[in-house]
Amino acid sequence: MSKYIKIEGIVEINDYQDNDLFIDEFIKFVEKHKWYFGGGSKEVDENGENI
C-alpha cells in the first residue's frame, strides 16, 4: 500500500540558480529515498505569478 502527499508552496533559491538546478536536486532527493514524483515546476516571481 502506498501513501500520497501533495506539495503546494514556493521555494526561494539564489539569483544565480534556476528551476532546472532545483528540480534536478529535488528529483535526486526523491529517488534517493526510493520515492516517486509526478508533477511539475515552474519559475514564478516573488508574488507567485508566472514570469
Order of alpha helices (4+ residues) and beta strands (2+ residues): alpha
